Amino acid sequence: MWMLLGLAAIAAAVVNIVMGSMGRETKYYRFASLALTAMTVCAFYSDGARRVLAEDWNGLTDIMPTMSKALWVCVIVSILVNGISLVKKKA
């Protein structure tokens, strides 16, 4: 679930840039991207907490190292793309 939210956050950020380059209002897309990024982090944490409560240690050791890197990538890309839209708006 969290991977879908992360990809949706990046997609909303890209749409934000595209709409901004077309001269349209982008604040809703920026909000959606940042909200989806926050929901991604919450969903990832929730998934890890659920596995700890279920004592699924094998699942944690298999999934967490790789997926935490993917989460970092999604969050960093979302921040960078939203930053680009803010810089383009001020220019």
PDB file of N, CA, C and O in Angstrom:
ATOM      1  N   MET A   1       0.817  -1.198   0.000  1.00  0.00           N
ATOM      2  CA  MET A   1       0.000   0.000   0.000  1.00  0.00           C
ATOM      3  C   MET A   1       0.860   1.261   0.000  1.00  0.00           C
ATOM      4  O   MET A   1       0.582   2.228  -0.709  1.00  0.00           O
ATOM      5  N   TRP A   2       1.912   1.219   0.816  1.00  0.00           N
ATOM      6  CA  TRP A   2       2.731   2.419   0.923  1.00  0.00           C
ATOM      7  C   TRP A   2       3.479   2.715  -0.363  1.00  0.00           C
ATOM      8  O   TRP A   2       3.757   3.875  -0.664  1.00  0.00           O
ATOM      9  N   MET A   3       3.810   1.678  -1.127  1.00  0.00           N
ATOM     10  CA  MET A   3       4.499   1.909  -2.399  1.00  0.00           C
ATOM     11  C   MET A   3       3.572   2.627  -3.375  1.00  0.00           C
ATOM     12  O   MET A   3       4.009   3.515  -4.107  1.00  0.00           O
ATOM     13  N   LEU A   4       2.298   2.245  -3.390  1.00  0.00           N
ATOM     14  CA  LEU A   4       1.335   2.926  -4.258  1.00  0.00           C
ATOM     15  C   LEU A   4       1.160   4.387  -3.853  1.00  0.00           C
ATOM     16  O   LEU A   4       1.071   5.269  -4.707  1.00  0.00           O
ATOM     17  N   LEU A   5       1.112   4.633  -2.560  1.00  0.00           N
ATOM     18  CA  LEU A   5       0.994   6.015  -2.084  1.00  0.00           C
ATOM     19  C   LEU A   5       2.219   6.837  -2.479  1.00  0.00           C
ATOM     20  O   LEU A   5       2.095   8.000  -2.861  1.00  0.00           O
ATOM     21  N   GLY A   6       3.395   6.233  -2.386  1.00  0.00           N
ATOM     22  CA  GLY A   6       4.620   6.933  -2.772  1.00  0.00           C
ATOM     23  C   GLY A   6       4.650   7.260  -4.253  1.00  0.00           C
ATOM     24  O   GLY A   6       5.037   8.361  -4.646  1.00  0.00           O
ATOM     25  N   LEU A   7       4.244   6.308  -5.069  1.00  0.00           N
ATOM     26  CA  LEU A   7       4.201   6.559  -6.512  1.00  0.00           C
ATOM     27  C   LEU A   7       3.143   7.602  -6.862  1.00  0.00           C
ATOM     28  O   LEU A   7       3.343   8.418  -7.761  1.00  0.00           O
ATOM     29  N   ALA A   8       2.013   7.572  -6.145  1.00  0.00           N
ATOM     30  CA  ALA A   8       0.974   8.582  -6.369  1.00  0.00           C
ATOM     31  C   ALA A   8       1.474   9.968  -5.966  1.00  0.00           C
ATOM     32  O   ALA A   8       1.135  10.960  -6.611  1.00  0.00           O
ATOM     33  N   ALA A   9       2.274  10.042  -4.909  1.00  0.00           N
ATOM     34  CA  ALA A   9       2.840  11.327  -4.488  1.00  0.00           C
ATOM     35  C   ALA A   9       3.767  11.887  -5.557  1.00  0.00           C
ATOM     36  O   ALA A   9       3.736  13.083  -5.847  1.00  0.00           O
ATOM     37  N   ILE A  10       4.588  11.028  -6.142  1.00  0.00           N
ATOM     38  CA  ILE A  10       5.490  11.477  -7.205  1.00  0.00           C
ATOM     39  C   ILE A  10       4.696  11.885  -8.434  1.00  0.00           C
ATOM     40  O   ILE A  10       5.012  12.886  -9.078  1.00  0.00           O
ATOM     41  N   ALA A  11       3.661  11.111  -8.762  1.00  0.00           N
ATOM     42  CA  ALA A  11       2.825  11.457  -9.920  1.00  0.00           C
ATOM     43  C   ALA A  11       2.145  12.811  -9.711  1.00  0.00           C
ATOM     44  O   ALA A  11       2.084  13.620 -10.637  1.00  0.00           O
ATOM     45  N   ALA A  12       1.638  13.062  -8.511  1.00  0.00           N
ATOM     46  CA  ALA A  12       0.999  14.353  -8.228  1.00  0.00           C
ATOM     47  C   ALA A  12       2.005  15.491  -8.337  1.00  0.00           C
ATOM     48  O   ALA A  12       1.660  16.582  -8.789  1.00  0.00           O
ATOM     49  N   ALA A  13       3.241  15.247  -7.929  1.00  0.00           N
ATOM     50  CA  ALA A  13       4.268  16.279  -8.039  1.00  0.00           C
ATOM     51  C   ALA A  13       4.611  16.566  -9.501  1.00  0.00           C
ATOM     52  O   ALA A  13       4.821  17.719  -9.879  1.00  0.00           O
ATOM     53  N   VAL A  14       4.666  15.521 -10.314  1.00  0.00           N
ATOM     54  CA  VAL A  14       4.950  15.714 -11.743  1.00  0.00           C
ATOM     55  C   VAL A  14       3.801  16.467 -12.415  1.00  0.00           C
ATOM     56  O   VAL A  14       4.035  17.363 -13.225  1.00  0.00           O
ATOM     57  N   VAL A  15       2.565  16.104 -12.079  1.00  0.00           N
ATOM     58  CA  VAL A  15       1.405  16.825 -12.621  1.00  0.00           C
ATOM     59  C   VAL A  15       1.456  18.283 -12.178  1.00  0.00           C
ATOM     60  O   VAL A  15       1.086  19.180 -12.935  1.00  0.00           O
ATOM     61  N   ASN A  16       1.910  18.514 -10.962  1.00  0.00           N
ATOM     62  CA  ASN A  16       2.068  19.869 -10.444  1.00  0.00           C
ATOM     63  C   ASN A  16       2.994  20.684 -11.343  1.00  0.00           C
ATOM     64  O   ASN A  16       2.684  21.827 -11.678  1.00  0.00           O
ATOM     65  N   ILE A  17       4.116  20.109 -11.729  1.00  0.00           N
ATOM     66  CA  ILE A  17       5.061  20.820 -12.599  1.00  0.00           C
ATOM     67  C   ILE A  17       4.472  21.040 -13.985  1.00  0.00           C
ATOM     68  O   ILE A  17       4.611  22.120 -14.559  1.00  0.00           O
ATOM     69  N   VAL A  18       3.814  20.014 -14.521  1.00  0.00           N
ATOM     70  CA  VAL A  18       3.230  20.134 -15.863  1.00  0.00           C
ATOM     71  C   VAL A  18       2.162  21.221 -15.882  1.00  0.00           C
ATOM     72  O   VAL A  18       2.149  22.063 -16.779  1.00  0.00           O
ATOM     73  N   MET A  19       1.281  21.207 -14.910  1.00  0.00           N
ATOM     74  CA  MET A  19       0.223  22.219 -14.854  1.00  0.00           C
ATOM     75  C   MET A  19       0.799  23.613 -14.613  1.00  0.00           C
ATOM     76  O   MET A  19       0.297  24.599 -15.151  1.00  0.00           O
ATOM     77  N   GLY A  20       1.843  23.689 -13.812  1.00  0.00           N
ATOM     78  CA  GLY A  20       2.487  24.975 -13.577  1.00  0.00           C
ATOM     79  C   GLY A  20       3.123  25.535 -14.835  1.00  0.00           C
ATOM     80  O   GLY A  20       3.091  26.743 -15.068  1.00  0.00           O
ATOM     81  N   SER A  21       3.701  24.658 -15.650  1.00  0.00           N
ATOM     82  CA  SER A  21       4.303  25.132 -16.898  1.00  0.00           C
ATOM     83  C   SER A  21       3.245  25.562 -17.907  1.00  0.00           C
ATOM     84  O   SER A  21       3.536  26.318 -18.833  1.00  0.00           O
ATOM     85  N   MET A  22       2.018  25.081 -17.727  1.00  0.00           N
ATOM     86  CA  MET A  22       0.914  25.488 -18.595  1.00  0.00           C
ATOM     87  C   MET A  22       0.229  26.750 -18.072  1.00  0.00           C
ATOM     88  O   MET A  22      -0.700  27.259 -18.699  1.00  0.00           O
ATOM     89  N   GLY A  23       0.688  27.254 -16.923  1.00  0.00           N
ATOM     90  CA  GLY A  23       0.131  28.480 -16.366  1.00  0.00           C
ATOM     91  C   GLY A  23      -1.108  28.272 -15.522  1.00  0.00           C
ATOM     92  O   GLY A  23      -1.823  29.232 -15.236  1.00  0.00           O
ATOM     93  N   ARG A  24      -1.376  27.062 -15.122  1.00  0.00           N
ATOM     94  CA  ARG A  24      -2.563  26.779 -14.300  1.00  0.00           C
ATOM     95  C   ARG A  24      -2.203  26.772 -12.819  1.00  0.00           C
ATOM     96  O   ARG A  24      -1.032  26.705 -12.447  1.00  0.00           O
ATOM     97  N   GLU A  25      -3.230  26.841 -11.989  1.00  0.00           N
ATOM     98  CA  GLU A  25      -3.059  26.832 -10.536  1.00  0.00           C
ATOM     99  C   GLU A  25      -2.577  25.448 -10.093  1.00  0.00           C
ATOM    100  O   GLU A  25      -3.126  24.431 -10.517  1.00  0.00           O
ATOM    101  N   THR A  26      -1.562  25.413  -9.248  1.00  0.00           N
ATOM    102  CA  THR A  26      -0.961  24.134  -8.871  1.00  0.00           C
ATOM    103  C   THR A  26      -0.992  23.840  -7.376  1.00  0.00           C
ATOM    104  O   THR A  26      -0.488  22.801  -6.950  1.00  0.00           O
ATOM    105  N   LYS A  27      -1.565  24.721  -6.576  1.00  0.00           N
ATOM    106  CA  LYS A  27      -1.476  24.515  -5.130  1.00  0.00           C
ATOM    107  C   LYS A  27      -2.160  23.229  -4.679  1.00  0.00           C
ATOM    108  O   LYS A  27      -1.727  22.625  -3.697  1.00  0.00           O
ATOM    109  N   TYR A  28      -3.207  22.795  -5.360  1.00  0.00           N
ATOM    110  CA  TYR A  28      -3.892  21.561  -4.966  1.00  0.00           C
ATOM    111  C   TYR A  28      -3.050  20.331  -5.272  1.00  0.00           C
ATOM    112  O   TYR A  28      -3.047  19.371  -4.501  1.00  0.00           O
ATOM    113  N   TYR A  29      -2.342  20.353  -6.386  1.00  0.00           N
ATOM    114  CA  TYR A  29      -1.463  19.235  -6.722  1.00  0.00           C
ATOM    115  C   TYR A  29      -0.283  19.171  -5.756  1.00  0.00           C
ATOM    116  O   TYR A  29       0.142  18.085  -5.361  1.00  0.00           O
ATOM    117  N   ARG A  30       0.240  20.324  -5.380  1.00  0.00           N
ATOM    118  CA  ARG A  30       1.339  20.370  -4.415  1.00  0.00           C
ATOM    119  C   ARG A  30       0.876  19.822  -3.076  1.00  0.00           C
ATOM    120  O   ARG A  30       1.584  19.043  -2.438  1.00  0.00           O
ATOM    121  N   PHE A  31      -0.316  20.230  -2.651  1.00  0.00           N
ATOM    122  CA  PHE A  31      -0.863  19.715  -1.393  1.00  0.00           C
ATOM    123  C   PHE A  31      -1.062  18.207  -1.472  1.00  0.00           C
ATOM    124  O   PHE A  31      -0.716  17.482  -0.539  1.00  0.00           O
ATOM    125  N   ALA A  32      -1.620  17.732  -2.590  1.00  0.00           N
ATOM    126  CA  ALA A  32      -1.851  16.294  -2.754  1.00  0.00           C
ATOM    127  C   ALA A  32      -0.539  15.526  -2.697  1.00  0.00           C
ATOM    128  O   ALA A  32      -0.466  14.465  -2.078  1.00  0.00           O
ATOM    129  N   SER A  33       0.486  16.049  -3.333  1.00  0.00           N
ATOM    130  CA  SER A  33       1.777  15.371  -3.334  1.00  0.00           C
ATOM    131  C   SER A  33       2.364  15.288  -1.930  1.00  0.00           C
ATOM    132  O   SER A  33       2.847  14.233  -1.519  1.00  0.00           O
ATOM    133  N   LEU A  34       2.325  16.382  -1.202  1.00  0.00           N
ATOM    134  CA  LEU A  34       2.875  16.374   0.151  1.00  0.00           C
ATOM    135  C   LEU A  34       2.037  15.513   1.097  1.00  0.00           C
ATOM    136  O   LEU A  34       2.582  14.830   1.964  1.00  0.00           O
ATOM    137  N   ALA A  35       0.712  15.546   0.930  1.00  0.00           N
ATOM    138  CA  ALA A  35      -0.156  14.714   1.765  1.00  0.00           C
ATOM    139  C   ALA A  35       0.074  13.231   1.477  1.00  0.00           C
ATOM    140  O   ALA A  35       0.129  12.417   2.400  1.00  0.00           O
ATOM    141  N   LEU A  36       0.209  12.884   0.207  1.00  0.00           N
ATOM    142  CA  LEU A  36       0.464  11.489  -0.150  1.00  0.00           C
ATOM    143  C   LEU A  36       1.835  11.030   0.339  1.00  0.00           C
ATOM    144  O   LEU A  36       2.007   9.869   0.710  1.00  0.00           O
ATOM    145  N   THR A  37       2.800  11.930   0.341  1.00  0.00           N
ATOM    146  CA  THR A  37       4.119  11.588   0.878  1.00  0.00           C
ATOM    147  C   THR A  37       4.021  11.282   2.370  1.00  0.00           C
ATOM    148  O   THR A  37       4.608  10.310   2.846  1.00  0.00           O
ATOM    149  N   ALA A  38       3.287  12.103   3.103  1.00  0.00           N
ATOM    150  CA  ALA A  38       3.105  11.861   4.539  1.00  0.00           C
ATOM    151  C   ALA A  38       2.357  10.550   4.782  1.00  0.00           C
ATOM    152  O   ALA A  38       2.698   9.796   5.693  1.00  0.00           O
ATOM    153  N   MET A  39       1.345  10.285   3.969  1.00  0.00           N
ATOM    154  CA  MET A  39       0.593   9.035   4.113  1.00  0.00           C
ATOM    155  C   MET A  39       1.467   7.829   3.777  1.00  0.00           C
ATOM    156  O   MET A  39       1.288   6.758   4.356  1.00  0.00           O
ATOM    157  N   THR A  40       2.404   7.990   2.854  1.00  0.00           N
ATOM    158  CA  THR A  40       3.331   6.915   2.517  1.00  0.00           C
ATOM    159  C   THR A  40       4.190   6.547   3.715  1.00  0.00           C
ATOM    160  O   THR A  40       4.355   5.369   4.033  1.00  0.00           O
ATOM    161  N   VAL A  41       4.733   7.554   4.375  1.00  0.00           N
ATOM    162  CA  VAL A  41       5.572   7.306   5.546  1.00  0.00           C
ATOM    163  C   VAL A  41       4.757   6.637   6.650  1.00  0.00           C
ATOM    164  O   VAL A  41       5.240   5.705   7.293  1.00  0.00           O
ATOM    165  N   CYS A  42       3.539   7.098   6.875  1.00  0.00           N
ATOM    166  CA  CYS A  42       2.672   6.495   7.899  1.00  0.00           C
ATOM    167  C   CYS A  42       2.326   5.050   7.558  1.00  0.00           C
ATOM    168  O   CYS A  42       2.330   4.189   8.438  1.00  0.00           O
ATOM    169  N   ALA A  43       2.028   4.779   6.298  1.00  0.00           N
ATOM    170  CA  ALA A  43       1.690   3.417   5.882  1.00  0.00           C
ATOM    171  C   ALA A  43       2.888   2.485   6.032  1.00  0.00           C
ATOM    172  O   ALA A  43       2.728   1.334   6.439  1.00  0.00           O
ATOM    173  N   PHE A  44       4.079   2.967   5.710  1.00  0.00           N
ATOM    174  CA  PHE A  44       5.282   2.155   5.861  1.00  0.00           C
ATOM    175  C   PHE A  44       5.523   1.823   7.330  1.00  0.00           C
ATOM    176  O   PHE A  44       5.809   0.677   7.674  1.00  0.00           O
ATOM    177  N   TYR A  45       5.408   2.824   8.187  1.00  0.00           N
ATOM    178  CA  TYR A  45       5.591   2.608   9.617  1.00  0.00           C
ATOM    179  C   TYR A  45       4.537   1.636  10.150  1.00  0.00           C
ATOM    180  O   TYR A  45       4.847   0.758  10.955  1.00  0.00           O
ATOM    181  N   SER A  46       3.299   1.795   9.701  1.00  0.00           N
ATOM    182  CA  SER A  46       2.214   0.921  10.135  1.00  0.00           C
ATOM    183  C   SER A  46       2.465  -0.525   9.719  1.00  0.00           C
ATOM    184  O   SER A  46       2.201  -1.453  10.484  1.00  0.00           O
ATOM    185  N   ASP A  47       2.974  -0.710   8.508  1.00  0.00           N
ATOM    186  CA  ASP A  47       3.286  -2.061   8.034  1.00  0.00           C
ATOM    187  C   ASP A  47       4.368  -2.699   8.904  1.00  0.00           C
ATOM    188  O   ASP A  47       4.259  -3.867   9.276  1.00  0.00           O
ATOM    189  N   GLY A  48       5.397  -1.942   9.222  1.00  0.00           N
ATOM    190  CA  GLY A  48       6.453  -2.463  10.085  1.00  0.00           C
ATOM    191  C   GLY A  48       5.944  -2.778  11.480  1.00  0.00           C
ATOM    192  O   GLY A  48       6.304  -3.806  12.055  1.00  0.00           O
ATOM    193  N   ALA A  49       5.109  -1.904  12.029  1.00  0.00           N
ATOM    194  CA  ALA A  49       4.552  -2.133  13.363  1.00  0.00           C
ATOM    195  C   ALA A  49       3.659  -3.369  13.385  1.00  0.00           C
ATOM    196  O   ALA A  49       3.670  -4.137  14.347  1.00  0.00           O
ATOM    197  N   ARG A  50       2.887  -3.552  12.317  1.00  0.00           N
ATOM    198  CA  ARG A  50       2.022  -4.732  12.233  1.00  0.00           C
ATOM    199  C   ARG A  50       2.857  -6.014  12.219  1.00  0.00           C
ATOM    200  O   ARG A  50       2.495  -7.002  12.858  1.00  0.00           O
ATOM    201  N   ARG A  51       3.963  -5.995  11.497  1.00  0.00           N
ATOM    202  CA  ARG A  51       4.835  -7.174  11.439  1.00  0.00           C
ATOM    203  C   ARG A  51       5.502  -7.443  12.789  1.00  0.00           C
ATOM    204  O   ARG A  51       5.695  -8.601  13.161  1.00  0.00           O
ATOM    205  N   VAL A  52       5.854  -6.392  13.519  1.00  0.00           N
ATOM    206  CA  VAL A  52       6.447  -6.573  14.844  1.00  0.00           C
ATOM    207  C   VAL A  52       5.424  -7.194  15.786  1.00  0.00           C
ATOM    208  O   VAL A  52       5.747  -8.126  16.523  1.00  0.00           O
ATOM    209  N   LEU A  53       4.187  -6.684  15.768  1.00  0.00           N
ATOM    210  CA  LEU A  53       3.148  -7.235  16.644  1.00  0.00           C
ATOM    211  C   LEU A  53       2.845  -8.691  16.315  1.00  0.00           C
ATOM    212  O   LEU A  53       2.535  -9.484  17.205  1.00  0.00           O
ATOM    213  N   ALA A  54       2.935  -9.039  15.038  1.00  0.00           N
ATOM    214  CA  ALA A  54       2.698 -10.424  14.627  1.00  0.00           C
ATOM    215  C   ALA A  54       3.947 -11.286  14.814  1.00  0.00           C
ATOM    216  O   ALA A  54       3.931 -12.485  14.537  1.00  0.00           O
ATOM    217  N   GLU A  55       5.022 -10.667  15.285  1.00  0.00           N
ATOM    218  CA  GLU A  55       6.314 -11.330  15.460  1.00  0.00           C
ATOM    219  C   GLU A  55       6.778 -12.012  14.176  1.00  0.00           C
ATOM    220  O   GLU A  55       7.298 -13.128  14.195  1.00  0.00           O
ATOM    221  N   ASP A  56       6.578 -11.318  13.072  1.00  0.00           N
ATOM    222  CA  ASP A  56       7.005 -11.805  11.758  1.00  0.00           C
ATOM    223  C   ASP A  56       8.424 -11.309  11.494  1.00  0.00           C
ATOM    224  O   ASP A  56       8.647 -10.436  10.656  1.00  0.00           O
ATOM    225  N   TRP A  57       9.377 -11.885  12.226  1.00  0.00           N
ATOM    226  CA  TRP A  57      10.755 -11.412  12.137  1.00  0.00           C
ATOM    227  C   TRP A  57      11.364 -11.706  10.765  1.00  0.00           C
ATOM    228  O   TRP A  57      12.154 -10.913  10.252  1.00  0.00           O
ATOM    229  N   ASN A  58      10.999 -12.837  10.176  1.00  0.00           N
ATOM    230  CA  ASN A  58      11.520 -13.148   8.842  1.00  0.00           C
ATOM    231  C   ASN A  58      11.013 -12.143   7.814  1.00  0.00           C
ATOM    232  O   ASN A  58      11.762 -11.712   6.936  1.00  0.00           O
ATOM    233  N   GLY A  59       9.744 -11.773   7.926  1.00  0.00           N
ATOM    234  CA  GLY A  59       9.186 -10.775   7.021  1.00  0.00           C
ATOM    235  C   GLY A  59       9.871  -9.427   7.178  1.00  0.00           C
ATOM    236  O   GLY A  59      10.138  -8.734   6.196  1.00  0.00           O
ATOM    237  N   LEU A  60      10.150  -9.064   8.423  1.00  0.00           N
ATOM    238  CA  LEU A  60      10.842  -7.796   8.677  1.00  0.00           C
ATOM    239  C   LEU A  60      12.251  -7.799   8.094  1.00  0.00           C
ATOM    240  O   LEU A  60      12.671  -6.829   7.464  1.00  0.00           O
ATOM    241  N   THR A  61      12.975  -8.891   8.308  1.00  0.00           N
ATOM    242  CA  THR A  61      14.350  -8.931   7.800  1.00  0.00           C
ATOM    243  C   THR A  61      14.398  -9.029   6.288  1.00  0.00           C
ATOM    244  O   THR A  61      15.373  -8.592   5.677  1.00  0.00           O
ATOM    245  N   ASP A  62      13.372  -9.591   5.670  1.00  0.00           N
ATOM    246  CA  ASP A  62      13.335  -9.681   4.210  1.00  0.00           C
ATOM    247  C   ASP A  62      12.940  -8.356   3.571  1.00  0.00           C
ATOM    248  O   ASP A  62      13.531  -7.945   2.572  1.00  0.00           O
ATOM    249  N   ILE A  63      11.948  -7.690   4.142  1.00  0.00           N
ATOM    250  CA  ILE A  63      11.327  -6.547   3.475  1.00  0.00           C
ATOM    251  C   ILE A  63      11.928  -5.208   3.890  1.00  0.00           C
ATOM    252  O   ILE A  63      12.180  -4.363   3.031  1.00  0.00           O
ATOM    253  N   MET A  64      12.158  -4.996   5.160  1.00  0.00           N
ATOM    254  CA  MET A  64      12.504  -3.662   5.649  1.00  0.00           C
ATOM    255  C   MET A  64      13.782  -3.062   5.056  1.00  0.00           C
ATOM    256  O   MET A  64      13.758  -1.889   4.684  1.00  0.00           O
ATOM    257  N   PRO A  65      14.882  -3.786   4.948  1.00  0.00           N
ATOM    258  CA  PRO A  65      16.090  -3.133   4.408  1.00  0.00           C
ATOM    259  C   PRO A  65      15.908  -2.603   2.984  1.00  0.00           C
ATOM    260  O   PRO A  65      16.313  -1.480   2.684  1.00  0.00           O
ATOM    261  N   THR A  66      15.310  -3.395   2.123  1.00  0.00           N
ATOM    262  CA  THR A  66      15.130  -2.973   0.731  1.00  0.00           C
ATOM    263  C   THR A  66      14.033  -1.928   0.603  1.00  0.00           C
ATOM    264  O   THR A  66      14.209  -0.923  -0.085  1.00  0.00           O
ATOM    265  N   MET A  67      12.917  -2.155   1.252  1.00  0.00           N
ATOM    266  CA  MET A  67      11.787  -1.252   1.105  1.00  0.00           C
ATOM    267  C   MET A  67      12.022   0.086   1.788  1.00  0.00           C
ATOM    268  O   MET A  67      11.466   1.098   1.363  1.00  0.00           O
ATOM    269  N   SER A  68      12.831   0.112   2.833  1.00  0.00           N
ATOM    270  CA  SER A  68      13.124   1.407   3.446  1.00  0.00           C
ATOM    271  C   SER A  68      13.924   2.277   2.483  1.00  0.00           C
ATOM    272  O   SER A  68      13.756   3.496   2.463  1.00  0.00           O
ATOM    273  N   LYS A  69      14.793   1.661   1.687  1.00  0.00           N
ATOM    274  CA  LYS A  69      15.522   2.424   0.664  1.00  0.00           C
ATOM    275  C   LYS A  69      14.563   2.955  -0.395  1.00  0.00           C
ATOM    276  O   LYS A  69      14.699   4.092  -0.846  1.00  0.00           O
ATOM    277  N   ALA A  70      13.596   2.134  -0.791  1.00  0.00           N
ATOM    278  CA  ALA A  70      12.602   2.581  -1.776  1.00  0.00           C
ATOM    279  C   ALA A  70      11.778   3.735  -1.218  1.00  0.00           C
ATOM    280  O   ALA A  70      11.447   4.668  -1.948  1.00  0.00           O
ATOM    281  N   LEU A  71      11.448   3.681   0.057  1.00  0.00           N
ATOM    282  CA  LEU A  71      10.701   4.769   0.692  1.00  0.00           C
ATOM    283  C   LEU A  71      11.523   6.056   0.691  1.00  0.00           C
ATOM    284  O   LEU A  71      10.994   7.130   0.402  1.00  0.00           O
ATOM    285  N   TRP A  72      12.796   5.955   1.008  1.00  0.00           N
ATOM    286  CA  TRP A  72      13.669   7.134   0.962  1.00  0.00           C
ATOM    287  C   TRP A  72      13.685   7.738  -0.431  1.00  0.00           C
ATOM    288  O   TRP A  72      13.608   8.958  -0.580  1.00  0.00           O
ATOM    289  N   VAL A  73      13.784   6.899  -1.447  1.00  0.00           N
ATOM    290  CA  VAL A  73      13.804   7.394  -2.826  1.00  0.00           C
ATOM    291  C   VAL A  73      12.503   8.119  -3.147  1.00  0.00           C
ATOM    292  O   VAL A  73      12.525   9.216  -3.705  1.00  0.00           O
ATOM    293  N   CYS A  74      11.369   7.511  -2.798  1.00  0.00           N
ATOM    294  CA  CYS A  74      10.069   8.134  -3.086  1.00  0.00           C
ATOM    295  C   CYS A  74       9.932   9.483  -2.384  1.00  0.00           C
ATOM    296  O   CYS A  74       9.463  10.449  -2.986  1.00  0.00           O
ATOM    297  N   VAL A  75      10.332   9.555  -1.130  1.00  0.00           N
ATOM    298  CA  VAL A  75      10.210  10.803  -0.374  1.00  0.00           C
ATOM    299  C   VAL A  75      11.152  11.869  -0.931  1.00  0.00           C
ATOM    300  O   VAL A  75      10.754  13.024  -1.085  1.00  0.00           O
ATOM    301  N   ILE A  76      12.388  11.496  -1.231  1.00  0.00           N
ATOM    302  CA  ILE A  76      13.347  12.469  -1.763  1.00  0.00           C
ATOM    303  C   ILE A  76      12.909  12.983  -3.125  1.00  0.00           C
ATOM    304  O   ILE A  76      12.994  14.181  -3.392  1.00  0.00           O
ATOM    305  N   VAL A  77      12.441  12.088  -3.989  1.00  0.00           N
ATOM    306  CA  VAL A  77      11.968  12.521  -5.308  1.00  0.00           C
ATOM    307  C   VAL A  77      10.773  13.453  -5.163  1.00  0.00           C
ATOM    308  O   VAL A  77      10.684  14.459  -5.866  1.00  0.00           O
ATOM    309  N   SER A  78       9.858  13.131  -4.262  1.00  0.00           N
ATOM    310  CA  SER A  78       8.692  13.987  -4.047  1.00  0.00           C
ATOM    311  C   SER A  78       9.112  15.374  -3.562  1.00  0.00           C
ATOM    312  O   SER A  78       8.577  16.381  -4.026  1.00  0.00           O
ATOM    313  N   ILE A  79      10.053  15.431  -2.645  1.00  0.00           N
ATOM    314  CA  ILE A  79      10.534  16.718  -2.139  1.00  0.00           C
ATOM    315  C   ILE A  79      11.212  17.511  -3.251  1.00  0.00           C
ATOM    316  O   ILE A  79      10.962  18.707  -3.403  1.00  0.00           O
ATOM    317  N   LEU A  80      12.063  16.855  -4.024  1.00  0.00           N
ATOM    318  CA  LEU A  80      12.768  17.551  -5.106  1.00  0.00           C
ATOM    319  C   LEU A  80      11.816  18.074  -6.170  1.00  0.00           C
ATOM    320  O   LEU A  80      11.949  19.209  -6.627  1.00  0.00           O
ATOM    321  N   VAL A  81      10.862  17.250  -6.563  1.00  0.00           N
ATOM    322  CA  VAL A  81       9.930  17.675  -7.607  1.00  0.00           C
ATOM    323  C   VAL A  81       9.049  18.816  -7.109  1.00  0.00           C
ATOM    324  O   VAL A  81       8.775  19.755  -7.857  1.00  0.00           O
ATOM    325  N   ASN A  82       8.605  18.748  -5.859  1.00  0.00           N
ATOM    326  CA  ASN A  82       7.825  19.857  -5.305  1.00  0.00           C
ATOM    327  C   ASN A  82       8.684  21.103  -5.163  1.00  0.00           C
ATOM    328  O   ASN A  82       8.192  22.217  -5.346  1.00  0.00           O
ATOM    329  N   GLY A  83       9.950  20.931  -4.841  1.00  0.00           N
ATOM    330  CA  GLY A  83      10.858  22.073  -4.777  1.00  0.00           C
ATOM    331  C   GLY A  83      11.041  22.726  -6.131  1.00  0.00           C
ATOM    332  O   GLY A  83      11.112  23.951  -6.230  1.00  0.00           O
ATOM    333  N   ILE A  84      11.118  21.911  -7.178  1.00  0.00           N
ATOM    334  CA  ILE A  84      11.232  22.450  -8.537  1.00  0.00           C
ATOM    335  C   ILE A  84      10.013  23.297  -8.867  1.00  0.00           C
ATOM    336  O   ILE A  84      10.138  24.374  -9.450  1.00  0.00           O
ATOM    337  N   SER A  85       8.841  22.814  -8.496  1.00  0.00           N
ATOM    338  CA  SER A  85       7.625  23.576  -8.802  1.00  0.00           C
ATOM    339  C   SER A  85       7.596  24.906  -8.053  1.00  0.00           C
ATOM    340  O   SER A  85       7.097  25.900  -8.581  1.00  0.00           O
ATOM    341  N   LEU A  86       8.120  24.934  -6.840  1.00  0.00           N
ATOM    342  CA  LEU A  86       8.169  26.193  -6.085  1.00  0.00           C
ATOM    343  C   LEU A  86       9.162  27.168  -6.707  1.00  0.00           C
ATOM    344  O   LEU A  86       8.891  28.366  -6.786  1.00  0.00           O
ATOM    345  N   VAL A  87      10.304  26.665  -7.146  1.00  0.00           N
ATOM    346  CA  VAL A  87      11.309  27.527  -7.770  1.00  0.00           C
ATOM    347  C   VAL A  87      10.783  28.077  -9.092  1.00  0.00           C
ATOM    348  O   VAL A  87      10.982  29.251  -9.405  1.00  0.00           O
ATOM    349  N   LYS A  88      10.110  27.226  -9.869  1.00  0.00           N
ATOM    350  CA  LYS A  88       9.559  27.679 -11.145  1.00  0.00           C
ATOM    351  C   LYS A  88       8.475  28.730 -10.930  1.00  0.00           C
ATOM    352  O   LYS A  88       8.332  29.656 -11.728  1.00  0.00           O
ATOM    353  N   LYS A  89       7.709  28.581  -9.843  1.00  0.00           N
ATOM    354  CA  LYS A  89       6.629  29.531  -9.575  1.00  0.00           C
ATOM    355  C   LYS A  89       7.185  30.911  -9.218  1.00  0.00           C
ATOM    356  O   LYS A  89       6.610  31.928  -9.607  1.00  0.00           O
ATOM    357  N   LYS A  90       8.294  30.954  -8.481  1.00  0.00           N
ATOM    358  CA  LYS A  90       8.886  32.232  -8.079  1.00  0.00           C
ATOM    359  C   LYS A  90       9.617  32.912  -9.225  1.00  0.00           C
ATOM    360  O   LYS A  90       9.764  34.134  -9.232  1.00  0.00           O
ATOM    361  N   ALA A  91      10.072  32.133 -10.190  1.00  0.00           N
ATOM    362  CA  ALA A  91      10.835  32.708 -11.313  1.00  0.00           C
ATOM    363  C   ALA A  91       9.935  33.376 -12.329  1.00  0.00           C
ATOM    364  O   ALA A  91      10.418  33.907 -13.328  1.00  0.00           O
TER     365      ALA A  91
END
